[in-house]
Amino acid sequence: MYVVATAGHVDHGKSRLVRALTGIEPDRWDEEKQRGLTIDLGFAWTALPSGRHVAFVDVPGHERFLGNMLAGVGPAPVVCFVVAADEGWQEQSGDHRDAVAALGISDGLIVVTKADRAPERVADVVAQARAELAGTGLAEAPAVVVSAQDGTGLDRFRTALDDALARVPAPDPDARVRLWIDRAFTISGAGTVVTGTLTAGTLRVGDRMVLRGAAGEQEVTVRSLQSQNTSVQEIGPTNRVAVNLRGTSKEAIHRGDTLLTPRSWPVTDVLEVRRERGAPFTEVPEQVVVHAGTAGVGARLRPLDAEHARLQLAHPLTLVPGDRLVLRSPGARVAVGGARVLDVDPPALERRGAASREAARLAEIPDNGDPMAETVKHGAVSAARLRLLGLPVEAAPAGAPVLVTDGWWIHTARLDRWARELRDAVAALHEREPLAPGLSRGAAATALGEPATHVLPAVVARAGLEEREGYLAVPGDGGGLGAAETAVAALEDRLRATPFAAPEAYELDDLGLGSRELAAAQRLGRLLRLPGDVVLLPTAPALAMRELARLPQPFTTSQARQAWGTTRRVAIPLLEHLDAKGWTRREDGTTRSIVR
């Protein structure tokens, strides 16, 4: 199915045209039928000569219902722009043109209706419509002339629409789903149903989805699907679809809410945009209504320059870079401009001149967003976040200043800065605490902050540091012993002469060797510390095994102590150390033997 929206001035025959083409009454409310005035969105469908199915979203033309019109046109990829032959271009024709142009719609038809009322004016009205649509995506759209009253031109309209739809690019059925909801209602025995235009992705019965609106998010399940009053098990783009949902109620859903693939879309209430239509942002009112998809949300606009602005939304929306918006003044019934989303997670503007710097940054971002811009903004950004924003992550642009590693994009300039900061932090710690083993990972994360913490291995490598037992240090620099070097050397000399005569605590104190100094010496491989404050040389276990090999096997603790010429204070932790290394083993409660 293809989805086509109508557009044009009130009473120019949009609904009558849809009715004549489809045989379906698009006006759903009694008030609409009584007044002959479309107030809300109407829906109808038919088949074209080629067999293509087309669904029409009929929109109101009256200025009072511009919000409803935008909700209908917002998600539609194709528009039939209607101008009546007897009245020609009118005020709301211009409003609808501006809205269609702001949404970037470039596929459709120019349809001159009521040709039976003023056949002599048809050529002039076509020329006038083309002149008014100059500079929009519909400037070169085919023009057809019809009369719904007598059926003139309807066959030609069908053929022209068929040809136009054949040129529309095919949407991606495998894309993530973002269904902008235009209606919600309850069916007895079925429950809550929402409708919308599925522009990409595929919905299937049983899918678990997220329903996101002003009140937050809720998890729902697709209970059943319908299109053109026919039940289906799955449906892809582009289609009008009715989705029966389990897990929610009609009261919890409003027009402008979205049905989403879980964990696949960002949400934002602060975004930055580029002007596409309308007055410069410096001339736009501070308070505006932002129309996106079927949503209309109040917002505060802060100009950054004439072409770029920041929008603070009254409640969050599901938007990504490249999305198009229509801006409207709350007190006016006309659109004041169009904008394209550039950033849905903009940086804080706190320092003097920040707004102008931000405008300059935005000026460099392409219309559909840029992974490099996100990378430069944050310093590092995960590929998962880039995918969430709908940005390409397959590979970095050739020659781009970016390192892609372990699922992250890292700006090389920021990586160099983080590397310098990390080296400085390691050096400062060594200056303060020369016996420290290095900078812990936790201290490094605190020093660098977000998002450098997530790419710490890349920063460590860039800084030329190495990690040893959870500490970061300069390669080959174990921290040194500083003033403790003389005392450790003296202790080494003593233990070489008597390998198992571990010094008592008071002797270590006399040498000025506390726990920090001893830990540093052990880290450097100069000493071996065993439980009970037993300090030996690293060679002591091998020397101990040499003496044990001379004993009859198995041997007792007392025999080992005598062979080593030491005390139980030293012998017991040394034996347990040998057990732990697997060099000796316990035979029973009193004896051990060498493991051969």
C-alpha positions in Angstrom: 0.0 0.0 0.0 1.0 3.6 -0.6 -0.2 6.4 1.7 -1.2 9.7 0.2 -2.4 12.8 2.1 -4.5 15.6 0.7 -3.7 19.3 1.2 -5.4 22.5 0.1 -7.8 25.3 1.0 -11.1 24.6 2.8 -14.0 23.7 0.5 -11.8 23.0 -2.5 -13.1 19.4 -2.8 -10.5 17.3 -1.1 -13.0 15.0 0.7 -15.3 14.8 -2.3 -12.4 13.8 -4.5 -11.4 11.0 -2.1 -15.0 9.8 -1.9 -15.3 9.7 -5.7 -12.0 7.8 -6.0 -12.7 5.2 -3.3 -16.4 5.0 -2.7 -15.6 5.5 1.0 -16.8 8.5 3.1 -13.7 10.0 4.7 -15.6 12.3 7.0 -16.1 10.3 10.2 -18.0 12.7 12.5 -21.7 13.6 12.3 -20.7 17.3 12.6 -18.5 17.0 9.6 -21.3 15.5 7.5 -23.9 18.0 8.7 -21.7 21.0 8.1 -20.0 19.7 5.0 -16.7 20.7 6.6 -13.8 18.4 7.4 -12.7 18.9 11.0 -10.5 15.9 11.7 -8.5 13.3 9.7 -10.4 11.0 7.4 -9.2 7.7 5.9 -10.1 5.8 2.7 -8.5 3.4 0.3 -8.7 2.0 -3.2 -6.7 0.1 -5.9 -5.1 1.8 -8.9 -4.9 0.5 -12.5 -1.6 -1.2 -11.8 -2.9 -3.1 -8.9 -1.2 -0.8 -6.4 -3.2 -0.2 -3.3 -3.4 3.4 -2.0 -4.7 4.8 1.2 -5.8 8.4 1.4 -5.4 10.5 4.5 -7.9 13.3 4.0 -7.1 16.5 6.0 -9.1 19.5 7.0 -8.5 22.7 5.1 -9.9 25.3 7.5 -7.3 27.4 9.3 -8.8 26.5 12.7 -7.8 22.9 12.1 -4.2 23.4 10.9 -2.9 21.2 13.8 -5.1 18.3 12.5 -3.9 18.9 9.0 -0.3 18.7 10.1 -1.0 15.5 11.9 -2.3 14.0 8.7 0.4 15.2 6.4 3.3 14.8 8.8 3.9 11.0 8.4 2.7 10.9 4.8 5.3 10.5 2.0 3.1 11.6 -0.9 0.6 14.6 -1.2 -2.2 15.5 -3.6 -2.3 19.3 -3.5 -5.8 20.4 -4.3 -6.8 23.7 -5.8 -10.4 24.4 -7.0 -10.8 25.7 -10.5 -13.6 28.2 -9.6 -11.7 29.8 -6.7 -8.0 29.3 -7.5 -5.2 29.7 -5.0 -6.5 30.9 -1.6 -5.0 31.9 1.8 -5.0 28.4 3.3 -3.5 27.1 0.1 -0.4 29.1 1.0 -0.5 27.8 4.6 -0.7 24.2 3.4 2.1 24.8 0.8 4.4 26.1 3.5 3.6 23.1 5.7 4.2 20.6 2.9 7.4 22.4 2.0 8.6 22.4 5.6 8.1 18.7 5.8 10.2 18.2 2.7 7.5 16.3 0.8 8.6 16.0 -2.9 6.3 13.3 -4.3 2.7 13.9 -5.4 0.3 15.6 -7.7 -1.2 19.0 -8.3 -5.0 18.4 -8.6 -7.3 21.1 -10.0 -10.8 20.1 -8.8 -14.3 21.4 -9.7 -13.3 21.7 -13.3 -17.0 21.5 -14.3 -17.7 24.8 -12.5 -15.0 26.9 -14.3 -13.5 25.0 -17.2 -12.3 28.3 -18.7 -10.1 29.0 -15.7 -8.3 25.6 -15.5 -5.2 26.6 -17.4 -4.7 29.8 -15.3 -5.3 27.9 -12.1 -2.7 25.3 -13.0 -0.2 28.0 -13.9 -1.0 29.9 -10.7 -0.5 26.7 -8.6 2.8 26.0 -10.2 4.0 29.5 -9.5 2.9 29.3 -5.9 4.6 25.9 -5.5 7.9 27.1 -7.0 10.8 26.4 -4.7 9.0 23.4 -3.0 9.3 19.7 -3.6 6.0 19.8 -5.6 7.2 22.4 -8.1 7.5 19.9 -10.9 4.7 17.6 -9.8 2.3 16.4 -12.6 -0.9 18.4 -12.7 -4.3 16.7 -13.3 -7.8 18.2 -13.8 -10.8 16.5 -12.3 -14.5 17.0 -11.5 -15.8 14.8 -8.7 -19.3 15.9 -9.6 -19.4 14.4 -13.1 -16.3 12.0 -12.9 -14.3 13.9 -15.4 -10.5 13.2 -15.2 -10.8 10.6 -12.5 -9.3 7.9 -14.7 -6.5 10.2 -15.7 -5.9 11.1 -12.0 -5.6 7.4 -11.1 -3.1 6.8 -13.9 -1.1 9.9 -12.9 -1.0 8.9 -9.3 0.0 5.4 -10.3 2.9 6.8 -12.2 3.9 9.2 -9.4 3.9 6.3 -6.8 6.1 4.2 -9.1 8.8 6.8 -8.7 8.6 6.9 -4.8 11.7 5.2 -3.3 10.9 2.0 -1.5 11.1 2.2 2.3 13.1 -0.3 4.3 10.9 -3.2 5.7 13.8 -4.2 8.1 14.1 -0.7 9.7 13.1 0.0 13.3 9.5 1.0 13.7 8.3 4.5 14.7 4.5 4.6 14.2 3.1 8.1 14.9 -0.3 7.5 16.3 -3.2 9.6 14.8 -6.2 7.8 16.5 -6.9 5.6 19.5 -10.2 3.9 20.3 -11.6 0.8 21.9 -13.4 -2.1 20.1 -15.7 -4.3 22.2 -14.1 -7.7 22.7 -10.8 -6.6 21.2 -9.6 -3.7 23.4 -7.4 -0.8 22.6 -6.6 0.0 18.9 -4.3 2.7 17.5 -3.9 3.7 13.9 -1.1 5.4 12.0 1.0 5.4 8.8 3.8 2.9 9.0 6.6 4.5 7.0 9.4 2.0 7.7 9.9 -1.3 9.4 7.5 -4.2 9.9 4.9 -5.0 12.5 4.0 -8.5 13.5 1.4 -10.1 15.7 3.1 -10.9 19.0 5.7 -8.1 18.8 6.6 -6.5 22.1 6.7 -2.7 21.5 7.1 0.5 23.5 4.3 3.1 23.6 5.8 6.5 24.3 3.9 9.6 25.0 3.8 12.7 27.2 3.2 10.6 30.3 6.2 8.4 29.7 6.7 4.9 28.4 4.8 1.6 28.7 5.5 -1.8 27.3 2.7 -3.2 25.0 2.2 -6.3 22.8 0.7 -6.4 19.3 -2.4 -8.4 19.8 -3.6 -8.2 16.2 -3.2 -6.1 13.0 -5.5 -4.8 10.3 -5.1 -2.9 7.1 -8.0 -1.9 4.8 -10.3 -3.7 7.3 -8.4 -7.0 6.6 -6.6 -8.9 9.4 -2.9 -9.7 8.7 -0.2 -11.4 10.6 2.5 -8.9 9.6 2.6 -5.6 7.7 5.4 -3.5 6.3 5.8 -0.1 4.8 4.2 2.1 3.5 0.8 1.2 5.0 -2.1 2.5 7.0 -2.3 0.1 9.9 -4.6 -0.5 12.8 -2.8 -2.1 15.8 -4.7 -3.9 18.5 -2.6 -3.5 21.7 -2.4 -5.5 24.9 -1.1 -3.8 28.0 -2.6 -0.3 27.7 -5.9 1.6 27.5 -7.4 4.2 25.2 -7.2 6.8 28.0 -3.4 6.4 28.2 -2.9 7.2 24.5 -3.1 10.5 22.6 -2.5 11.6 19.0 1.2 12.3 18.7 2.3 9.3 20.8 4.6 6.8 19.1 4.7 3.0 18.9 8.3 2.0 18.8 10.7 -0.8 18.4 12.1 -1.2 22.0 15.5 0.3 22.9 15.9 1.6 19.4 14.9 5.3 19.5 16.2 8.2 21.6 13.8 10.6 23.4 14.5 14.3 23.8 13.0 17.4 25.1 15.8 19.7 24.1 17.0 19.8 20.5 18.7 22.0 18.0 17.4 22.7 14.5 18.3 24.4 11.2 15.8 26.7 9.5 14.4 25.4 6.3 11.4 27.7 5.6 9.9 30.8 7.1 11.3 33.8 8.8 14.8 33.9 10.4 14.8 32.5 13.9 15.7 35.9 15.2 12.3 37.0 14.2 10.2 34.0 15.4 8.2 34.3 18.6 9.8 32.7 21.7 6.8 30.5 22.3 6.0 28.1 19.4 4.2 24.9 18.7 6.4 22.2 17.2 4.7 19.7 14.9 6.5 16.4 14.2 4.8 13.3 12.8 1.3 13.5 14.3 2.4 15.4 17.4 2.0 19.0 18.2 4.0 20.2 21.3 4.5 23.6 22.9 8.1 24.7 22.9 10.4 27.7 23.8 12.6 28.7 21.0 16.0 30.2 21.6 17.7 31.6 18.5 21.4 30.8 18.2 21.6 32.8 15.0 19.2 33.5 12.1 19.5 29.9 10.8 19.8 27.8 13.9 17.9 27.6 17.2 17.4 25.5 20.3 14.0 24.2 21.2 12.9 23.3 24.7 9.8 21.1 24.4 7.0 21.0 26.8 7.3 17.2 26.8 9.7 14.7 25.2 9.4 13.5 21.6 11.0 10.6 19.7 13.2 12.5 17.2 16.5 11.9 15.4 18.8 14.0 13.3 17.3 14.6 9.9 13.7 14.8 11.1 11.6 17.7 9.7 9.5 19.9 11.9 6.8 22.5 11.3 6.8 25.5 13.7 3.6 27.4 14.4 2.8 30.3 16.7 0.4 29.3 19.4 -1.9 32.2 18.8 -1.8 32.0 15.0 -3.4 29.5 12.6 -0.6 29.5 10.1 2.8 27.9 10.1 5.7 30.3 10.9 8.4 28.1 9.4 10.0 24.7 8.9 13.1 23.2 10.5 15.3 20.2 10.3 16.6 18.4 13.5 20.4 18.5 13.8 21.0 17.5 17.4 18.8 15.8 20.0 21.3 15.9 22.8 22.9 19.4 22.6 25.6 20.6 24.9 24.9 23.1 27.7 25.2 26.8 26.8 26.7 28.3 29.9 29.7 30.6 29.0 29.6 33.9 27.3 29.5 33.5 23.5 28.4 29.9 23.8 25.3 30.4 21.5 27.3 31.8 18.6 29.9 29.0 19.0 27.1 26.5 19.0 25.6 28.0 15.8 29.0 27.7 14.1 29.2 24.1 15.1 25.7 23.4 13.8 26.5 25.1 10.5 29.0 22.3 9.8 26.5 19.4 10.4 24.9 17.9 7.3 21.1 17.9 7.1 20.7 14.3 8.1 23.2 14.4 11.0 26.8 13.3 11.2 28.5 10.6 13.4 31.6 12.7 13.4 29.8 15.7 14.8 28.5 13.6 17.6 32.0 12.2 18.2 33.6 15.7 18.3 30.8 17.0 20.6 31.3 14.3 23.2 34.9 13.3 22.6 33.8 9.7 22.4 30.5 8.1 21.6 29.4 4.5 21.4 28.4 2.9 18.1 25.2 1.9 19.9 24.3 5.5 20.6 25.1 6.4 16.9 22.7 3.7 15.8 20.1 4.9 18.2 20.3 8.3 16.4 20.0 6.7 13.0 23.5 7.6 12.0 25.8 5.4 9.9 28.4 3.4 12.0 29.8 1.0 9.4 33.1 2.8 9.1 34.5 6.3 9.8 35.0 8.6 6.8 38.4 8.2 5.1 40.9 10.5 6.7 38.6 11.5 9.5 40.2 12.4 12.9 38.6 9.5 14.7 39.7 6.2 16.2 37.1 3.4 16.1 37.8 0.8 18.7 35.8 -1.6 20.9 32.4 -0.3 19.8 33.4 3.4 20.4 34.2 6.3 18.1 36.9 8.5 19.7 37.9 12.0 18.5 41.7 11.8 18.2 42.2 15.4 19.4 40.2 14.6 22.6 42.0 11.3 22.9 45.4 13.1 22.8 44.1 15.5 25.5 42.9 12.7 27.7 46.3 10.9 27.3 48.2 14.0 28.4 45.9 14.4 31.4 46.4 10.7 32.4 50.2 10.9 32.1 50.1 14.1 34.2 47.9 12.4 36.8 50.3 9.4 37.0 53.3 11.8 37.2 51.7 13.8 39.9 50.9 10.7 42.0 54.5 9.6 41.7 55.7 13.0 42.8 53.4 12.9 45.9 53.8 9.2 46.7 57.0 7.7 45.1 56.2 4.3 46.7 52.7 4.1 45.1 52.3 1.2 42.6 50.7 3.6 40.1 47.4 5.3 39.5 44.4 3.0 40.2 41.7 2.6 37.5 39.2 4.2 39.8 41.5 7.3 40.3 42.1 7.5 36.5 38.3 7.4 35.9 37.8 10.2 38.4 40.6 12.3 36.9 39.3 11.9 33.3 35.5 11.8 33.9 32.9 10.9 31.3 33.1 9.6 28.6 36.8 8.9 28.8 36.2 6.3 31.5 34.5 4.1 28.9 37.5 4.2 26.5 40.2 4.0 29.2 42.1 1.2 27.5 42.5 3.4 24.4 43.6 6.4 26.5 46.1 4.2 28.4 47.6 3.0 25.1 47.7 6.5 23.7 49.5 7.7 26.9 52.1 5.0 26.5 51.3 3.6 30.0 50.9 0.1 31.1 48.6 -1.6 33.6 50.0 -3.8 36.3 47.6 -5.5 38.8 45.0 -2.7 38.3 47.5 0.2 38.5 48.6 2.4 35.7 52.3 3.4 35.5 55.0 4.3 33.1 56.6 1.1 31.6 59.7 0.1 33.5 58.8 2.5 36.4 57.8 0.5 39.4 57.6 3.6 41.5 61.1 3.1 43.0 62.0 3.0 46.7 63.3 6.5 47.2 64.6 7.0 50.7 63.9 3.4 51.6 66.5 2.1 49.1 69.3 2.0 51.7 67.3 0.2 54.3 66.0 -2.4 51.8 69.5 -3.0 50.5 70.8 -3.5 54.1 68.0 -6.0 54.8 68.8 -7.8 51.5 72.5 -8.2 52.7 71.4 -9.6 56.0 69.0 -12.1 54.4 71.5 -13.3 51.9 73.7 -14.3 54.8 70.9 -15.9 56.9 68.0 -16.6 54.4 65.4 -17.7 57.0 66.2 -15.3 59.8 63.3 -13.0 59.1 63.6 -9.7 61.0 61.3 -9.0 63.9 58.9 -6.1 63.7 61.0 -3.8 65.9 64.0 -4.5 63.6 62.0 -3.4 60.6 60.9 -0.3 62.5 64.5 0.5 63.3 65.3 0.3 59.6 62.4 2.6 58.8 60.6 0.0 56.8 56.8 0.2 57.2 54.1 -1.5 55.3 54.2 1.0 52.4 58.0 0.6 51.9 57.8 -3.2 52.2 54.9 -3.3 49.7 56.9 -1.3 47.2 59.9 -3.5 47.7 57.8 -6.6 47.1 56.2 -5.0 44.0 59.7 -4.5 42.6 60.7 -8.1 43.4 63.2 -7.2 46.1 61.4 -8.8 49.1 58.9 -11.5 49.8 56.2 -10.8 52.4 54.4 -13.7 54.1 51.6 -13.7 56.6 52.5 -12.7 60.2 54.8 -9.9 59.0 57.5 -12.4 57.8 59.8 -10.8 55.4 62.3 -12.9 53.3 64.1 -12.7 50.0 62.2 -13.9 46.9 64.8 -16.7 46.7 63.9 -18.1 50.1 61.3 -20.6 48.8 63.8 -22.2 46.4 66.5 -22.3 49.1 63.9 -23.8 51.5 63.1 -26.6 49.1 66.7 -27.4 48.7 67.0 -28.0 52.5 63.7 -30.0 52.6 65.0 -32.3 49.9 67.7 -33.5 52.2 65.1 -34.6 54.9 63.5 -38.1 55.0 60.1 -37.9 53.6 57.6 -37.2 55.0 58.8 -34.6 57.4 57.4 -32.7 60.3 57.2 -28.9 60.9 59.8 -29.2 63.6 62.2 -31.0 61.2 61.7 -28.3 58.6 62.3 -25.6 61.2 65.5 -27.2 62.3 66.7 -27.7 58.7 66.2 -24.0 58.0 67.6 -22.9 61.3 64.6 -20.6 62.1 61.6 -20.2 64.3 58.0 -21.4 64.1 57.0 -17.8 63.4 58.9 -18.1 60.1 58.6 -21.9 59.4 54.8 -22.1 59.5 54.0 -19.3 56.9 56.9 -20.5 54.7 55.6 -24.0 54.7 52.0 -22.8 53.9 53.5 -20.7 51.1 55.2 -23.8 49.6 51.9 -25.7 49.9 50.1 -23.0 48.0 52.7 -23.1 45.2 52.2 -26.9 45.0 55.8 -27.7 45.9 54.9 -29.5 49.1 51.7 -31.2 50.3 50.3 -32.3 53.7 50.2 -36.0 54.3 48.3 -35.9 57.6 47.9 -33.5 60.5 51.6 -33.4 61.4 53.7 -34.3 58.3 54.4 -33.0 54.8 56.3 -34.3 51.8 57.8 -32.8 48.7 55.7 -33.1 45.5 57.8 -34.8 42.9 
